[in-house]
Amino acid sequence: MKILTADFLLPITSQPISEAAIVIDKDKIIAVGKRAEILEKFVNVDIEHFSNSVIMPSFVNTHSHLELTAFRGFLDNVEDNFFSWLIKLTKSRENLSETDISSSALFGAVEGLRAGITTFADIGRFGFAGFNALKTLGLRGTLFQETDFSPDNSTAEKDFNNLINKFSHLKAVETELVKVGISPHAPYSVSPQLFKLITDFSKQNNVEITIHAAESEMEQSLLMTGKGDFADIFAKQNLSWKSPKVSSIQYLRDLGVLEIKPLLAHCILVSDQDIEIIAETETKIAHCPKSNAKLNHGIAPYQKFVDSGIKVGLGSDSVASNNTCDILEEARFANLFSRTIMDKTRFLSAEESIYTATLGGASCLGLESEIGSLEPGKQADLIVVNLNDSSQLPTSDIYSAILFATSSRDIFLTMCAGKELYRDKKVLLINELELKTEIKNIAKKL
């Protein structure tokens, strides 16, 4: 058992506590409260005090592609055309070995750990790469095995069997911290029949699902009109794909996919009717503001999501389309971008965005009873953030100080399930210097 104390503590589910303390026993939180009261109740327990600091829940990344970390900056010269971006990514990935992909995923997880992220919803074509990265570092999350490109109904059975074979191999090695799900990539890349097979499988086996949806104008054009770049490439490859003439959200609803309450990534081009459907079906959203902006897809209506009662988390997406894996930064961008939308009805508060980055993300992954807030009985997933930088002082409002004036460089300690994984700028379980050398060599290969 140990006690951590600090100037502030953010439970998330209740008001901030000043002069605070948290009691941890193995992987669980035992008590949270005022330092004086905690120390009076728990005697003969090791105590560590963090001055000029705040203890808060660690961050949840609800949408990542850790396998693609080696592609940081590699695709920036084609970011003005999403289709060209996807093609270059797909072809370039073929040049990497399984070892390269594994190192790339591990390096991405290290970056996230340094930024206070202890839970990932990670999508991978090479499932074991992301799975092993989280496991190696002692992190928590769900690895979503992604489907191959399969928009034609004629190959649905074969594609489904191939997917379930990959999923089953991962499922067999699930751990207490790292679980497995499935990711039908997107409405334009997965056939209607394959979507139905995956949906039925999810219902029967209680498997979590995540999907890219309503992400780009090319996707919207294909779904609504049957035209555009995606339609052209389908025609050239003689692939059979009939436009439903509805939005991506309505299409997924009509297929029955939203009955399993999937986690939808992006949801940029959504109408008020789409938002109503998402809310009514209790579908969740992984909001990726920086990636959305960098690829010129637009600004998702984050404030409308929140005010509609939708469960919303934040995602970094891959660093190929973002350049950093940093959920605190995503929270800041999400809040600021939302204030620029013309039809907004109010400003989202700093507290709401920190909620999205922590308990909101946990709710998207069905983990709200385990992580995302600092409460007795929950897992000890937390970070300690220093508040003594000149850019943070004076601290008039703790939530505002964290969201608008703090960076991941101010994180001093990261803990997952009660175990220290990062302290004082050092990742504790691996040799980071060797990994950096591997990443540089992979970059040369690309």
Legacy VTK file of the C-alpha trace (Angstrom):
# vtk DataFile Version 3.0
C-alpha trace
ASCII
DATASET POLYDATA
POINTS 446 float
0.000 0.000 0.000
1.185 3.539 -0.719
-0.075 7.113 -0.510
0.513 9.822 -3.102
-0.169 13.429 -2.174
-0.245 16.631 -4.231
-1.521 20.195 -4.256
-4.527 19.114 -6.342
-6.355 15.937 -7.281
-8.966 15.621 -10.031
-11.446 12.823 -9.317
-13.323 13.834 -12.547
-16.645 12.615 -11.103
-16.550 15.231 -8.337
-14.985 18.602 -7.623
-11.184 19.036 -7.573
-9.582 18.428 -4.196
-6.829 20.717 -2.912
-4.129 19.468 -0.531
-5.152 15.989 -1.605
-4.084 12.368 -1.285
-4.838 9.026 -2.918
-4.289 5.590 -1.371
-3.290 2.722 -3.673
-3.131 -0.963 -2.806
-1.675 -3.108 -5.594
-3.768 -2.235 -8.678
-6.704 -0.573 -6.878
-7.571 2.830 -5.483
-8.512 2.479 -1.817
-9.280 6.056 -0.850
-9.243 9.621 -2.190
-9.584 12.806 -0.184
-7.973 15.581 1.800
-4.366 14.843 2.706
-4.817 15.473 6.418
-7.833 13.148 6.630
-6.144 10.396 4.601
-2.944 10.507 6.649
-4.935 10.363 9.872
-6.832 7.281 8.693
-3.959 5.408 7.032
-0.901 5.150 9.260
2.405 3.366 8.730
1.992 3.595 4.960
4.672 4.812 2.531
3.965 8.397 1.445
5.257 10.332 -1.555
4.447 14.007 -1.938
4.458 15.814 -5.288
4.752 19.554 -4.774
3.280 22.020 -7.271
1.454 19.131 -8.939
-1.915 17.585 -9.712
-2.843 13.909 -9.581
-5.443 12.982 -12.196
-6.632 9.990 -14.246
-4.387 8.961 -17.117
-5.643 9.577 -20.639
-7.582 7.246 -22.939
-6.805 7.181 -26.676
-9.977 5.927 -28.377
-8.533 5.760 -31.904
-4.939 4.959 -32.827
-2.937 3.065 -35.454
0.285 2.295 -33.584
1.602 0.184 -36.463
1.951 3.346 -38.555
4.228 5.271 -36.185
7.231 4.824 -38.482
5.324 6.808 -41.128
5.458 10.047 -39.147
5.834 12.868 -41.677
6.355 10.411 -44.555
2.996 11.148 -46.184
2.798 14.867 -45.544
3.439 15.772 -49.193
0.198 14.042 -50.282
-2.085 15.158 -47.462
-4.119 17.370 -49.806
-5.623 14.266 -51.478
-7.012 11.584 -49.171
-7.179 8.922 -51.872
-3.533 9.445 -52.883
-2.614 9.442 -49.199
-4.302 6.060 -48.676
-2.670 4.547 -51.758
0.834 5.675 -50.806
0.329 4.417 -47.241
-0.887 1.012 -48.418
1.937 0.511 -50.909
4.659 1.771 -48.560
3.507 -0.478 -45.722
4.232 -3.488 -47.933
7.948 -2.633 -47.765
8.103 -3.234 -44.015
8.767 -6.570 -42.334
6.791 -7.929 -39.387
9.690 -6.903 -37.157
9.545 -3.362 -38.555
5.799 -3.166 -37.927
6.249 -4.455 -34.370
8.952 -1.875 -33.625
6.772 0.840 -35.122
3.831 -0.123 -32.902
5.999 -0.303 -29.797
7.487 3.116 -30.501
4.000 4.575 -30.871
2.918 3.077 -27.565
6.011 4.547 -25.904
5.116 7.978 -27.230
1.607 7.603 -25.860
2.921 6.470 -22.484
5.163 9.515 -22.311
2.058 11.646 -22.960
0.146 10.089 -20.083
-1.930 7.643 -22.147
-2.419 4.260 -20.486
-5.394 2.955 -22.492
-5.578 2.542 -26.266
-8.266 1.537 -28.737
-5.751 0.524 -31.371
-6.549 -0.641 -34.907
-4.112 -2.969 -36.590
-3.802 -4.922 -39.824
-0.936 -6.831 -38.194
-2.794 -7.444 -34.942
0.001 -8.904 -32.868
2.158 -5.791 -33.370
-0.166 -3.465 -31.479
-1.232 -6.167 -29.042
2.357 -6.957 -28.046
3.268 -3.278 -27.844
0.601 -2.637 -25.197
1.452 -5.840 -23.359
5.206 -5.143 -23.342
4.772 -1.704 -21.795
2.158 -2.762 -19.224
-0.562 -0.659 -20.848
-4.288 -1.279 -21.105
-6.563 -1.349 -24.134
-8.317 -3.137 -26.961
-6.571 -4.226 -30.142
-9.075 -4.125 -33.003
-8.143 -6.515 -35.799
-8.866 -4.644 -39.025
-10.452 -6.109 -42.126
-8.611 -6.235 -45.432
-9.926 -4.143 -48.331
-13.104 -6.050 -49.214
-15.955 -3.940 -50.690
-17.397 -6.669 -52.940
-20.140 -8.975 -51.619
-18.819 -11.846 -53.725
-15.803 -12.296 -51.421
-17.610 -11.670 -48.130
-17.508 -15.271 -46.836
-13.820 -15.684 -47.631
-12.977 -12.268 -46.167
-14.959 -13.013 -43.029
-13.266 -16.377 -42.440
-9.857 -14.781 -42.918
-10.739 -12.033 -40.435
-12.072 -14.423 -37.787
-8.989 -16.592 -38.112
-6.794 -13.582 -37.273
-9.154 -12.497 -34.494
-9.202 -15.977 -32.932
-5.407 -16.147 -32.738
-5.383 -12.842 -30.884
-8.330 -13.786 -28.689
-6.445 -16.844 -27.476
-3.755 -14.671 -25.862
-5.919 -11.908 -24.366
-4.710 -10.648 -21.000
-6.387 -8.933 -18.092
-5.305 -5.574 -19.503
-5.255 -6.090 -23.288
-8.443 -7.294 -24.995
-9.324 -7.921 -28.650
-12.023 -6.547 -30.952
-12.721 -6.205 -34.676
-12.587 -3.209 -36.998
-14.557 -3.325 -40.256
-12.483 -0.537 -41.765
-15.093 1.799 -43.286
-18.420 1.895 -45.155
-16.590 2.213 -48.488
-14.050 -0.594 -47.920
-16.246 -3.321 -46.409
-19.074 -4.972 -48.337
-22.632 -4.899 -46.967
-22.589 -8.689 -46.615
-19.307 -8.635 -44.695
-20.703 -5.934 -42.391
-23.693 -8.184 -41.666
-21.494 -11.210 -40.951
-19.309 -9.203 -38.580
-22.360 -7.688 -36.871
-23.898 -11.119 -36.267
-20.567 -12.415 -34.960
-20.301 -9.434 -32.599
-23.822 -10.014 -31.250
-23.244 -13.724 -30.683
-19.823 -13.368 -29.082
-20.022 -9.940 -27.406
-17.135 -8.573 -29.471
-16.335 -4.847 -29.469
-16.381 -3.125 -32.882
-14.879 0.114 -34.173
-15.372 1.660 -37.635
-14.087 4.709 -39.525
-17.234 6.586 -40.535
-18.298 9.901 -42.102
-14.643 10.844 -42.427
-14.231 12.412 -45.868
-16.026 14.047 -48.786
-14.972 11.100 -50.988
-16.735 8.717 -48.637
-19.799 10.940 -48.514
-19.896 11.232 -52.301
-19.703 7.470 -52.755
-22.438 6.752 -50.211
-24.797 9.566 -51.252
-24.334 9.631 -55.034
-22.217 6.638 -56.080
-19.653 9.008 -57.629
-16.151 10.249 -56.859
-12.640 8.805 -56.515
-13.733 5.724 -54.602
-16.430 4.968 -57.182
-13.895 5.377 -60.003
-11.395 2.956 -58.491
-14.152 0.391 -57.840
-15.159 0.612 -61.498
-11.560 0.177 -62.694
-11.182 -2.936 -60.527
-14.586 -4.315 -61.580
-15.763 -4.334 -57.980
-19.490 -4.481 -57.374
-20.622 -1.806 -54.902
-24.050 -0.171 -55.066
-24.535 3.254 -53.517
-27.253 3.254 -50.827
-27.917 6.984 -51.508
-27.874 7.759 -47.765
-25.262 9.025 -45.306
-22.676 6.714 -43.775
-24.498 6.808 -40.433
-27.874 5.963 -41.969
-26.240 3.230 -44.055
-24.728 1.578 -40.968
-28.068 1.865 -39.184
-29.934 0.289 -42.108
-27.458 -2.613 -42.165
-28.105 -3.203 -38.452
-24.517 -2.353 -37.508
-25.503 0.336 -34.997
-27.467 -2.260 -33.007
-24.140 -3.411 -31.533
-23.282 0.146 -30.412
-19.936 0.384 -32.231
-17.261 2.991 -31.675
-17.248 5.254 -34.745
-14.058 7.154 -35.515
-14.199 10.703 -36.937
-17.914 11.441 -37.697
-16.994 14.741 -39.322
-19.600 14.985 -42.074
-22.721 14.241 -40.047
-26.119 15.923 -40.187
-28.352 16.681 -37.240
-30.343 13.595 -38.246
-27.150 11.505 -38.160
-26.378 12.815 -34.686
-29.873 11.866 -33.531
-29.349 8.340 -34.873
-25.989 8.036 -33.093
-27.551 9.206 -29.833
-30.645 7.006 -30.113
-28.607 3.867 -30.864
-26.091 4.636 -28.077
-23.305 4.481 -30.613
-19.997 5.985 -29.449
-17.646 8.450 -31.166
-13.847 8.702 -31.227
-13.211 12.372 -32.016
-9.863 12.995 -33.788
-9.625 16.781 -34.255
-5.986 17.126 -35.323
-6.012 14.324 -37.894
-9.333 15.567 -39.243
-7.860 19.014 -39.777
-4.493 17.874 -41.135
-6.121 15.764 -43.848
-8.482 18.651 -44.700
-11.588 16.656 -43.772
-13.140 19.371 -41.621
-14.200 19.938 -38.015
-16.545 17.461 -36.392
-19.440 18.956 -34.351
-17.947 18.020 -30.971
-20.229 20.321 -28.984
-23.324 18.795 -30.587
-22.060 15.318 -29.721
-21.656 16.277 -26.072
-24.991 18.100 -25.839
-26.771 15.153 -27.480
-25.601 12.860 -24.688
-23.358 10.793 -26.971
-20.401 9.014 -25.403
-17.354 10.762 -26.864
-13.657 10.050 -26.461
-10.576 11.513 -28.100
-8.290 9.788 -30.580
-4.890 10.647 -31.972
-5.409 8.566 -35.130
-2.025 7.520 -36.569
0.978 9.828 -36.418
1.013 9.451 -40.222
-1.986 11.782 -40.250
-1.329 13.691 -37.063
2.409 13.554 -36.246
1.926 13.177 -32.484
0.191 10.755 -30.132
-0.898 13.138 -27.402
-4.455 13.134 -26.032
-3.985 16.238 -23.892
-3.138 18.110 -27.077
-6.156 16.553 -28.812
-8.349 17.797 -25.952
-7.017 21.327 -26.386
-7.494 21.297 -30.164
-10.966 19.773 -29.804
-12.040 22.524 -27.452
-10.578 25.358 -29.517
-11.836 24.013 -32.847
-15.336 23.638 -31.423
-15.358 27.338 -30.600
-14.812 28.258 -34.257
-17.899 26.461 -35.616
-20.481 28.988 -36.761
-23.608 27.149 -35.557
-22.327 26.429 -32.054
-24.707 27.246 -29.231
-22.110 27.583 -26.490
-18.436 27.154 -25.573
-17.412 23.781 -24.196
-15.596 24.182 -20.886
-12.089 23.000 -20.071
-13.619 20.585 -17.568
-15.767 18.979 -20.282
-12.765 18.423 -22.540
-10.689 16.871 -19.753
-13.674 14.614 -19.050
-13.694 13.569 -22.717
-9.973 12.752 -22.514
-10.426 10.549 -19.447
-13.796 9.176 -18.331
-15.415 9.930 -21.688
-12.852 7.767 -23.443
-13.226 5.038 -20.841
-16.996 5.024 -21.438
-16.430 4.572 -25.176
-14.531 1.362 -24.422
-16.945 0.083 -21.786
-14.346 0.657 -19.084
-16.039 3.450 -17.125
-16.450 1.219 -14.057
-12.701 0.477 -14.042
-10.807 3.586 -15.179
-11.225 7.209 -16.226
-11.784 8.702 -12.776
-10.099 8.501 -9.383
-12.547 6.729 -7.091
-12.241 3.972 -4.477
-12.510 0.543 -6.072
-11.294 1.647 -9.491
-7.993 0.724 -11.112
-5.012 2.893 -10.231
-4.495 4.376 -13.715
-3.198 7.886 -13.086
-0.668 10.558 -13.904
1.086 13.236 -11.888
1.393 16.553 -13.711
3.752 19.323 -12.640
2.147 22.779 -12.472
5.227 24.888 -11.752
6.205 25.996 -15.254
6.104 29.733 -15.915
3.485 29.139 -18.614
1.110 27.639 -16.044
1.299 30.267 -13.320
-0.752 31.600 -11.703
-3.202 28.707 -11.531
-6.601 30.354 -11.298
-8.601 27.335 -12.458
-7.088 23.847 -12.361
-8.995 22.485 -15.373
-8.087 25.532 -17.457
-4.448 25.278 -16.409
-4.268 21.660 -17.533
-6.136 22.051 -20.820
-4.820 25.386 -22.075
-1.401 25.799 -20.421
-0.006 22.301 -19.833
1.779 19.933 -22.220
2.735 16.279 -22.028
6.259 17.416 -21.105
4.864 18.406 -17.713
3.871 14.814 -16.867
6.160 13.461 -14.174
4.685 10.040 -13.408
2.410 7.603 -15.258
0.861 4.567 -13.587
-1.342 1.784 -14.980
-3.023 -0.812 -12.770
-0.951 0.451 -9.866
2.407 -0.056 -11.606
4.744 2.774 -12.440
5.508 2.719 -16.160
7.047 6.160 -16.618
8.789 8.503 -14.189
10.876 11.624 -14.569
11.158 11.444 -18.390
12.095 7.752 -18.415
10.093 4.768 -19.728
10.791 2.032 -17.200
10.217 -1.314 -18.949
12.198 -1.064 -22.201
15.427 0.357 -23.629
14.082 3.379 -25.469
17.451 4.284 -27.006
17.659 0.963 -28.888
14.089 1.392 -30.107
14.849 4.865 -31.471
17.711 3.399 -33.505
15.371 0.779 -34.973
12.845 3.441 -35.971
15.493 5.504 -37.724
16.543 2.419 -39.720
12.931 1.757 -40.718
12.644 5.359 -41.930
15.654 4.787 -44.205
13.957 1.701 -45.648
10.838 3.730 -46.417
LINES 1 447
446 0 1 2 3 4 5 6 7 8 9 10 11 12 13 14 15 16 17 18 19 20 21 22 23 24 25 26 27 28 29 30 31 32 33 34 35 36 37 38 39 40 41 42 43 44 45 46 47 48 49 50 51 52 53 54 55 56 57 58 59 60 61 62 63 64 65 66 67 68 69 70 71 72 73 74 75 76 77 78 79 80 81 82 83 84 85 86 87 88 89 90 91 92 93 94 95 96 97 98 99 100 101 102 103 104 105 106 107 108 109 110 111 112 113 114 115 116 117 118 119 120 121 122 123 124 125 126 127 128 129 130 131 132 133 134 135 136 137 138 139 140 141 142 143 144 145 146 147 148 149 150 151 152 153 154 155 156 157 158 159 160 161 162 163 164 165 166 167 168 169 170 171 172 173 174 175 176 177 178 179 180 181 182 183 184 185 186 187 188 189 190 191 192 193 194 195 196 197 198 199 200 201 202 203 204 205 206 207 208 209 210 211 212 213 214 215 216 217 218 219 220 221 222 223 224 225 226 227 228 229 230 231 232 233 234 235 236 237 238 239 240 241 242 243 244 245 246 247 248 249 250 251 252 253 254 255 256 257 258 259 260 261 262 263 264 265 266 267 268 269 270 271 272 273 274 275 276 277 278 279 280 281 282 283 284 285 286 287 288 289 290 291 292 293 294 295 296 297 298 299 300 301 302 303 304 305 306 307 308 309 310 311 312 313 314 315 316 317 318 319 320 321 322 323 324 325 326 327 328 329 330 331 332 333 334 335 336 337 338 339 340 341 342 343 344 345 346 347 348 349 350 351 352 353 354 355 356 357 358 359 360 361 362 363 364 365 366 367 368 369 370 371 372 373 374 375 376 377 378 379 380 381 382 383 384 385 386 387 388 389 390 391 392 393 394 395 396 397 398 399 400 401 402 403 404 405 406 407 408 409 410 411 412 413 414 415 416 417 418 419 420 421 422 423 424 425 426 427 428 429 430 431 432 433 434 435 436 437 438 439 440 441 442 443 444 445
